[in-house]
Amino acid sequence: MAIKVLWADDEIDLLKPHIIFLEQKGYDVSIAKSGDEALDLIYSNNYDIVFLDENMPGLTGLETLTRIKSNQPRLPVVMITKSEEETIMNEAIGSNISDYLIKPVNPNQILLSLKKNLENKKLMSEKTSMGYQQEFRQISMDISDRPDLETWEGIYRKMIYWELELEKSQDTGLKEILKMQKSEANTVFAKFVMDNYQDWITGKAEEKPVLSHLAIREKVLPLLKSDEKFFLIIIDNLRFDQWKILQPAIENHYRVEKEELIYSILPTATQYARNAFFAGLMPSEIQKRFPQYWIGEDDEGTRNQFELQLFEEQLKRLGVNIPFHYHKILNLSAGKKLLENINNYTGKQLNVLVYNFVDMLSHARTDMEVIKELADDEAAYRSLTLSWFEHSPLLDIIRFLQDKKINIIITTDHGSIKVSNPTKVIGDKNTNTNLRYKTGRHLQYDSGEVFEVRNPQDIFLPRTNISSSYIFAKEDSFFAYPNNYNYYVNYYRNTFQHGGLSLEEMLVPFVFMRAR
């Protein structure tokens, strides 16, 4: 079906060559010689776009524009004028025009404006599809060519880039191909981690990533050697793709100085990864040195209630004397309260802010039907994260910090993955409940489907008892018990979980930003 164009100009007869040009290009062009005539046609027809002369006798172009927008606010209108006066331009742009052309216009200008306003999404979609098709082969070769740490970071960055770009495309086939490529990447990545994780943890590997327990020492403290002030913001359970969705909103206020990927330790769960982050120690070392600050799987109580104390102990151990405040935000009211009192905290060189929303969102999506519907897939999950952020006290806090020229560091403890593949496991009544890792005695499972660690001390994890071991889910699998199996699987399939071994859970953002 031809695109329908309305062109309103009191000198329309002089524009006949332009109209013929557009009709030869396949556009269906209607004409009007006044604002009133244009409105009559708009009210009785469905047009895709309007070209509107600004200087017409009777109802002016700006007056006509106002009436068009009050009746059809989403109809694209291109203003055409002889005047280059800034006030007229500002008024037209403020009335939400789609483009602004200065007479005399040539046919190619009109054609470009049409394509920009009506075919932009289609052209971008085609370009994106072509771009991914061209890079698909290179990504596949990188995955199959025994990638090292640097290559894995490149692979993951590319896949997230194309995932976000293909969201704008209508090519469902390519989206499915990318999904399969991510699955293949996670299969190979799981083997890479299983082969190397113990050497990373023990320091035997020649090349090792920055893991949770090293992030403060190797990434945060070098930035604090200056006299500048910092807010270290840990957004619980923030995946790299979610960071990329939030980035444009934050970049209105801050400029990215450095964006890196660091690795969460296993289990990729708050109790382990975030305690390791603040302590600068692996979990078994925390349990051994500071038993009063470690809450085990079988113990009662909040498992991250001693982050402040662990951070203080790490700074003391490293001989670092930095005045700081620590804040933990668990709900909206706490966020608003921090915002109200934030001026009281900016005197310190460092403020540490733990913001626990994304983790609550992933749990709510599991437990609440309405959240499941709102975040039905990866794109919707990202969109819900962005919607929260844009209306959260955290964005207001970031705006305030920009005014004070305070630097920010944004990072997280771990990510999450959308699970779909159940893996049967049998454990006793003391086995933990997490769907992506299990620890306990006498665990029964298919060893080919998990990453098993029979001796937890090998990777510095605490034992719940002398015969306990750990298993970790790989790729998009989750653990399910044989009892009530079908109900359990249907309830948890397609939910976002963490604790296991995947690119989405382990490769997490670490971003340093300066105020604009």
SVG drawing of the C-alpha trace seen along z (x, -y; Angstrom):
<svg xmlns="http://www.w3.org/2000/svg" viewBox="-14 -36 65 76">
<polyline fill="none" stroke="black" stroke-width="0.4" points="0.0,0.0 1.4,-3.4 2.4,-5.9 -0.2,-8.7 1.2,-12.3 -0.6,-15.5 1.2,-18.7 -0.4,-22.0 0.9,-25.2 -0.8,-28.2 1.6,-28.1 1.1,-24.4 0.9,-24.9 4.6,-25.9 5.5,-22.6 4.0,-20.4 7.4,-19.0 8.1,-17.9 4.7,-16.2 5.2,-14.3 8.7,-13.3 7.2,-11.8 4.4,-10.0 7.0,-8.4 8.6,-7.1 5.4,-5.4 3.9,-8.0 0.2,-8.9 0.2,-12.7 -2.8,-14.9 -2.7,-18.7 -4.3,-21.6 -4.0,-25.3 -4.8,-26.5 -4.7,-25.4 -8.5,-25.0 -8.5,-22.8 -5.6,-20.7 -7.6,-20.2 -10.7,-19.1 -8.7,-16.5 -6.9,-15.3 -10.2,-14.8 -11.7,-12.7 -8.6,-10.7 -5.7,-8.8 -2.4,-10.3 1.0,-9.0 2.7,-12.4 2.0,-16.1 4.2,-18.7 3.0,-22.1 3.9,-25.6 4.5,-27.9 3.4,-31.1 -0.1,-30.7 -2.9,-33.3 -5.8,-32.7 -5.0,-29.9 -1.1,-30.0 1.1,-27.0 1.8,-27.1 -2.0,-27.5 -2.7,-24.6 0.0,-22.5 -1.5,-23.1 -4.9,-21.9 -3.4,-18.9 -1.5,-17.9 -4.6,-18.3 -6.5,-15.9 -3.8,-13.5 -0.7,-14.0 1.2,-11.1 0.8,-12.2 4.3,-13.3 4.3,-17.0 7.2,-18.5 7.2,-22.3 8.4,-24.2 9.1,-27.9 10.9,-30.8 11.9,-32.3 15.0,-31.4 13.9,-33.3 14.9,-31.5 11.6,-32.3 9.6,-30.6 11.8,-27.6 11.6,-27.3 7.8,-27.6 7.5,-24.9 10.0,-22.5 8.2,-23.1 5.0,-22.0 6.5,-18.6 7.2,-18.8 9.1,-15.8 11.3,-17.9 12.0,-21.5 12.9,-22.5 13.8,-26.0 12.5,-27.0 13.4,-26.6 13.3,-22.8 14.4,-20.3 12.8,-16.9 15.7,-15.0 15.3,-17.0 11.6,-16.0 12.4,-12.3 15.1,-12.3 12.6,-13.7 10.0,-11.0 12.5,-8.2 13.8,-9.6 10.3,-9.9 8.5,-6.9 11.1,-4.4 13.7,-5.1 12.8,-2.1 12.6,0.2 16.0,-1.0 17.6,-0.7 16.1,2.8 17.5,3.9 20.9,2.4 21.0,4.0 20.0,7.4 22.7,7.1 25.3,6.1 24.5,9.0 24.6,11.4 28.0,10.2 29.3,10.5 27.6,13.8 30.3,15.9 33.1,14.0 31.4,14.5 30.9,18.2 34.6,18.6 35.6,16.8 33.4,19.1 34.9,22.2 38.5,21.1 39.4,21.7 38.7,18.1 40.7,16.6 39.5,14.1 39.8,11.1 38.1,12.9 35.2,13.9 34.7,10.3 34.6,9.3 32.2,12.1 29.8,11.2 29.9,7.5 29.2,8.2 26.2,10.5 24.7,7.9 25.2,5.2 23.4,7.2 20.7,8.3 19.8,4.7 20.1,3.6 17.9,6.5 15.2,5.5 14.5,2.6 14.3,5.0 11.3,6.9 13.5,9.8 12.3,12.5 14.4,15.1 17.7,13.4 16.6,12.9 16.2,16.6 19.6,17.2 21.2,14.9 19.4,16.7 20.9,20.0 24.3,18.4 24.1,17.2 23.2,20.7 26.2,22.1 28.4,19.5 27.2,20.4 27.9,24.1 31.5,23.3 31.9,20.7 30.8,23.2 33.5,25.6 36.0,22.7 35.1,21.8 35.1,25.4 38.6,25.9 40.0,22.7 38.0,21.6 40.1,23.3 43.3,21.9 41.8,18.4 40.8,18.7 44.1,20.1 46.2,17.7 47.9,20.5 46.6,19.2 48.9,17.0 45.8,15.1 42.9,14.5 40.0,12.2 39.2,9.7 36.8,11.6 34.4,10.4 36.8,10.5 39.5,8.6 37.3,5.8 37.7,3.3 41.5,3.8 42.2,3.8 39.5,1.6 38.0,-0.7 41.0,-1.7 43.3,-2.8 40.6,-5.4 40.5,-6.7 44.1,-7.7 43.1,-11.2 41.4,-13.9 38.2,-13.5 35.0,-12.3 33.2,-9.1 29.9,-7.3 30.4,-3.5 26.9,-2.3 26.3,1.5 23.0,2.3 22.2,5.8 21.9,8.4 22.5,5.9 23.4,7.7 25.6,6.1 22.6,5.7 20.6,4.0 23.5,1.6 23.6,0.8 19.9,0.0 20.4,-2.4 23.5,-3.9 21.9,-6.6 19.8,-7.9 22.9,-8.2 24.9,-9.7 22.7,-12.7 24.5,-13.6 27.7,-11.6 30.4,-10.7 31.8,-7.2 35.5,-7.2 36.0,-3.4 33.6,-0.5 35.0,3.0 33.6,6.5 34.6,8.3 33.7,11.8 31.4,12.8 32.6,15.7 30.6,18.9 28.0,19.3 26.8,16.2 24.5,15.3 24.4,12.3 25.4,14.2 28.7,15.3 29.5,12.7 28.6,9.6 30.1,10.6 33.3,11.5 33.2,8.1 33.1,6.2 35.4,8.5 38.1,8.8 38.1,12.5 36.6,15.7 33.6,17.1 35.5,19.8 38.1,17.2 35.4,14.9 33.9,17.8 37.4,18.7 38.6,15.1 35.2,13.5 32.8,16.3 30.7,13.6 30.0,12.0 29.3,15.2 25.7,16.5 25.7,20.0 23.1,21.8 21.6,23.5 21.7,20.4 18.9,18.0 19.2,14.3 19.9,12.0 23.0,13.3 24.3,9.8 23.9,7.9 27.6,7.4 28.7,5.7 29.8,2.6 31.9,4.5 33.5,6.6 34.4,3.5 35.9,1.9 38.0,5.0 39.2,5.1 40.3,1.4 42.1,2.0 43.8,5.1 45.0,3.1 46.2,0.2 43.8,-2.2 42.3,-5.0 39.4,-6.5 36.5,-8.3 33.3,-6.8 29.6,-6.4 27.7,-3.1 24.0,-3.0 21.8,-0.1 18.5,-0.8 16.0,2.1 12.8,0.2 11.4,-3.0 11.0,-4.8 14.6,-4.2 15.7,-5.6 13.6,-8.7 15.0,-9.1 18.6,-8.9 17.8,-11.5 16.3,-13.9 19.4,-13.7 22.1,-13.2 23.6,-16.6 24.7,-15.3 26.9,-12.6 28.8,-14.4 31.6,-15.6 33.2,-12.1 35.6,-11.0 33.6,-7.8 30.0,-6.8 29.1,-3.2 25.5,-2.7 24.0,0.8 20.7,0.5 18.6,3.6 15.9,3.3 16.9,5.4 17.2,8.4 13.8,7.8 12.5,7.5 13.8,10.9 12.3,12.5 9.0,10.7 8.9,11.9 9.0,15.5 6.4,15.0 3.9,12.5 1.8,13.2 1.5,9.6 5.3,9.1 5.6,12.2 3.3,10.7 5.1,7.3 8.5,8.9 7.6,11.8 10.9,11.9 14.5,10.5 13.5,7.2 10.5,6.7 12.7,7.4 15.2,4.8 12.4,2.3 10.9,2.8 14.4,2.2 14.7,-1.1 11.2,-2.2 12.0,-1.6 15.3,-3.5 13.8,-6.5 11.2,-6.9 13.5,-5.9 15.2,-8.0 18.5,-6.6 18.3,-8.7 17.5,-11.8 20.5,-10.9 22.7,-10.7 21.4,-14.1 22.3,-15.6 25.8,-14.1 26.3,-15.6 25.6,-19.0 28.2,-18.4 30.7,-17.0 31.0,-13.8 32.3,-10.8 30.4,-7.6 31.3,-3.9 28.5,-1.6 28.9,2.2 27.1,5.2 27.7,8.5 26.3,10.9 23.8,11.2 21.0,13.6 19.8,15.8 16.4,16.8 16.2,20.5 14.2,23.0 15.9,26.5 15.1,28.5 17.8,30.8 16.8,33.4 18.6,33.4 18.0,35.2 19.2,34.0 18.3,34.3 16.1,31.9 19.1,29.6 20.0,29.0 19.7,25.3 16.8,24.0 18.6,22.0 17.7,23.2 21.1,22.6 23.4,24.2 23.1,26.8 25.2,27.6 24.6,30.5 25.3,34.1 24.6,37.1 23.5,35.0 22.3,37.2 22.5,35.8 23.7,36.3 27.4,35.2 27.4,34.4 24.7,31.7 26.5,29.8 29.7,28.3 30.5,30.4 32.9,29.5 33.3,32.4 35.8,30.6 34.5,27.0 37.8,25.9 39.3,26.3 37.4,23.1 37.3,21.5 33.7,22.3 32.5,23.2 31.3,26.7 27.9,27.0 29.3,30.4 32.2,32.7 30.7,34.5 29.0,31.6 29.7,30.7 28.5,28.1 27.0,28.4 26.3,25.5 23.8,25.3 25.2,24.5 23.8,22.6 20.0,22.1 19.3,25.1 17.8,25.1 17.5,27.7 14.2,29.5 13.3,32.2 11.6,35.4 8.8,34.8 6.1,32.6 8.4,32.3 5.9,31.1 4.4,28.4 7.9,27.2 9.2,27.1 6.2,25.2 6.4,22.7 10.1,21.9 10.6,22.3 11.3,18.9 12.1,17.2 15.3,15.2 17.6,17.0 21.2,16.7 23.8,18.8 25.1,20.8 27.5,20.6 26.7,18.5 27.9,15.4 24.9,13.5 25.6,14.3 29.3,14.1 30.4,11.2 29.2,8.1 29.8,4.4 32.2,2.2 31.8,-1.5 33.7,-4.6 32.0,-7.9 32.7,-11.6 30.0,-14.4 29.4,-16.4"/>
</svg>
